[in-house]
């Protein structure tokens, strides 16, 4: 697909909730500075897979992963992997905006403060502004940085959450249906932002909206009953799918 070295190399990944197998033999390469979209019906495993990429599923008792997920060649499930470091490198934006109930400034400054990556207030001011600008929300909030982040619109809240993720300088940003709670205008703003962010970050999105996948992604994977049916460049999967199931899903005959 490309000469670029993958950011994530995923091979033969199975995932279990207790005895229940939720993912089976998942394999793909996620390339740098591209948007990879994961589509499929509800309950097909796409969000479960997304959460495997920064070990968010570790917070659920009884789960386990088999196979290999390599980030820059490092096995993220190796015993020596620092999970805090992993989640700094692989940030996540959730389905519903989840800013902390504190000021806009403190939301964005949270990660750098916890990680101790800033030396002084002026450095932190710069990170906050840069992150809010990168999330295309600086002009909305620059005069209200001390206002509670929950006082803004849902679209603005989501962009504040994106700024919070950017502030710790990740390599990858995961979006788990991050526009499903937003109106069409706010959704369009987030889609435009994703297109801009991929210049500096690798993006993986889960979406129920096939049109959104077609608009914003470079690669698309179709999940179905815990399996990866097809993974191809987006234009190819939407116009020349290799699998009958992919065509049936995209045309609405199934799913």
C-alpha positions in Angstrom: 0.0 0.0 0.0 2.9 2.3 0.8 6.7 2.4 1.3 6.2 4.2 4.7 6.9 2.1 7.8 3.6 1.4 9.6 3.0 3.2 12.9 0.9 0.2 14.1 1.6 -3.4 12.8 -1.3 -5.7 13.9 -1.0 -9.4 13.4 -3.3 -12.3 14.3 -5.1 -10.4 17.1 -7.8 -12.2 19.1 -9.6 -10.5 22.0 -11.6 -12.1 24.7 -14.2 -10.7 27.3 -13.8 -13.6 29.7 -14.6 -16.7 27.7 -16.3 -14.8 24.9 -14.2 -14.2 21.8 -14.9 -10.7 20.5 -12.2 -10.3 17.9 -10.7 -13.0 15.7 -7.4 -13.0 13.7 -7.3 -9.2 13.1 -4.4 -8.0 11.0 -3.6 -4.7 9.4 -0.9 -2.0 9.0 -1.8 1.6 10.1 0.3 4.0 8.2 1.7 7.4 9.4 -0.1 10.6 8.7 -3.1 8.8 7.3 -6.7 8.5 8.5 -7.8 4.9 8.9 -11.6 4.3 9.3 -13.1 1.3 11.0 -16.7 0.6 9.9 -19.3 -2.1 10.5 -22.6 -2.7 12.3 -23.1 -2.2 16.0 -21.4 -4.9 18.1 -19.0 -6.0 15.4 -15.9 -5.3 17.4 -14.6 -2.1 15.9 -14.6 -0.1 19.2 -13.1 -3.0 21.0 -10.3 -3.2 18.5 -9.7 0.6 18.8 -9.4 0.3 22.5 -6.8 -2.5 22.1 -4.5 0.1 20.4 -3.9 2.0 23.7 -4.9 -0.8 26.1 -8.0 0.9 27.3 -9.5 -2.6 27.6 -7.1 -3.3 30.4 -9.5 -1.5 32.7 -12.1 -4.2 32.1 -11.7 -7.3 34.3 -11.3 -10.6 32.6 -10.2 -9.4 29.2 -7.2 -10.7 27.3 -5.4 -10.1 24.0 -3.6 -12.7 21.9 -1.4 -11.9 18.9 0.8 -8.9 18.2 0.2 -5.2 18.2 3.4 -3.3 17.5 3.7 0.5 17.8 6.9 1.6 16.0 8.1 -2.0 16.3 7.4 -2.2 20.1 5.0 -4.8 21.4 2.5 -2.7 23.4 1.4 -5.8 25.4 4.9 -6.7 26.4 5.4 -6.7 30.2 7.9 -3.9 30.1 5.6 -1.6 28.2 4.7 1.5 30.3 1.0 1.9 29.8 1.0 5.6 30.9 3.7 6.2 28.2 1.6 4.3 25.7 -1.5 6.4 26.3 0.6 9.5 26.0 1.7 8.3 22.6 -1.7 7.0 21.6 -4.4 9.5 22.6 -8.1 9.0 22.5 -11.2 11.1 21.9 -14.4 9.5 23.0 -18.0 9.2 21.6 -19.4 11.9 23.9 -17.4 15.0 24.8 -15.9 14.4 28.2 -14.1 17.6 29.4 -13.2 17.7 33.0 -15.5 19.9 35.1 -12.8 22.7 35.3 -11.5 25.5 33.2 -10.6 25.2 29.5 -7.0 26.1 30.5 -6.8 23.4 33.2 -8.3 20.8 30.8 -5.6 21.3 28.2 -2.9 21.7 30.8 -3.8 18.6 32.6 -1.6 16.1 30.7 1.6 18.2 30.6 1.2 19.0 34.3 0.8 15.3 35.3 3.7 14.2 33.0 5.9 17.0 34.3 6.8 18.1 30.7 6.7 21.8 31.4 9.2 24.0 33.2 7.1 27.1 33.9 3.9 28.9 33.5 4.9 30.5 30.2 5.8 27.2 28.7 2.4 25.8 29.8 0.6 28.9 28.4 2.3 28.2 25.0 1.3 24.5 25.0 -2.3 25.4 25.9 -2.6 28.0 23.1 -0.8 25.8 20.5 -3.1 22.8 21.4 -6.3 24.9 21.2 -5.2 26.4 17.9 -4.4 22.9 16.5 -7.9 21.8 17.6 -9.4 24.8 15.8 -11.1 26.1 18.9 -8.7 28.9 20.1 -10.7 31.7 18.6 -13.8 30.4 20.4 -12.3 30.2 23.8 -9.2 32.5 24.0 -11.1 35.1 26.0 -12.7 32.5 28.3 -9.9 30.2 29.2 -10.9 30.4 32.9 -14.5 29.4 32.1 -15.7 25.9 32.9 -15.3 23.8 29.8 -18.7 22.3 30.3 -20.2 25.7 29.6 -19.4 25.5 25.9 -21.4 23.8 23.1 -20.9 20.1 22.5 -18.9 20.7 19.4 -16.6 23.1 21.2 -16.3 20.7 24.1 -15.2 17.9 21.7 -12.5 20.2 20.2 -11.4 21.1 23.7 -11.0 17.3 24.3 -9.0 17.0 21.1 -6.8 19.9 22.3 -6.3 18.0 25.6 -5.2 14.9 23.7 -2.8 17.0 21.5 -1.2 18.7 24.5 0.8 15.6 25.4 2.2 15.4 21.9 0.9 11.9 20.9 1.9 10.0 17.8 -1.6 8.7 17.2 -5.1 10.0 18.0 -8.0 7.5 18.2 -11.5 8.8 17.6 -14.3 6.5 18.9 -17.4 7.7 17.1 -16.4 11.2 18.2 -19.1 13.0 16.1 -22.1 10.8 16.9 -23.4 13.1 19.6 -22.9 16.3 17.5 -25.1 18.2 15.1 -24.2 18.3 11.4 -22.4 21.6 11.6 -20.2 20.5 14.5 -19.6 17.2 12.8 -18.4 19.0 9.7 -16.0 21.0 11.8 -14.5 17.9 13.4 -14.2 16.2 10.0 -12.3 19.3 8.7 -10.1 19.2 11.8 -9.3 15.5 11.3 -8.2 16.3 7.7 -5.9 19.0 9.1 -4.6 16.9 12.0 -3.4 14.1 9.8 -0.5 16.4 8.7 1.0 15.9 12.1 -0.6 12.8 13.5 -1.8 9.3 12.6 -5.5 9.1 13.0 -7.8 6.0 13.5 -11.5 6.6 13.6 -14.5 4.3 14.4 -17.7 5.5 12.7 -21.1 4.2 12.0 -21.4 6.8 9.2 -20.1 5.2 6.0 -20.3 8.6 4.2 -18.0 10.0 6.9 -15.5 7.2 6.3 -15.6 8.0 2.6 -15.1 11.7 3.2 -12.2 11.7 5.8 -10.3 8.5 5.5 -7.4 7.2 3.4 -7.9 3.5 4.4 -11.1 1.7 5.6 -11.6 -1.6 7.3 -14.9 -3.4 7.5 -15.5 -5.3 10.8 -18.2 -8.0 10.9 -18.9 -10.3 13.9 -15.5 -9.7 15.3 -13.6 -10.3 12.0 -11.9 -7.9 9.6 -13.7 -8.7 6.4 -11.7 -6.3 4.2 -9.1 -3.6 4.6 -8.1 -1.4 1.6 -7.6 2.2 0.5 -10.9 3.9 1.0 -11.6 4.7 -2.6 -11.0 1.1 -3.5 -13.2 -0.4 -0.8 -16.1 1.9 -1.7 -15.8 1.5 -5.5 -14.3 -1.9 -6.0 -14.7 -4.0 -2.9 -13.1 -7.4 -3.1 -15.6 -9.2 -0.8 -19.3 -9.8 -1.5 -20.1 -9.0 2.2 -18.4 -5.6 1.9 -20.5 -4.7 -1.2 -23.7 -6.0 0.6 -22.9 -3.8 3.6 -22.0 -0.7 1.7 -25.1 -1.0 -0.5 -27.4 -1.5 2.5 -28.3 -5.1 1.7 -26.9 -6.3 5.0 -26.2 -4.7 8.3 
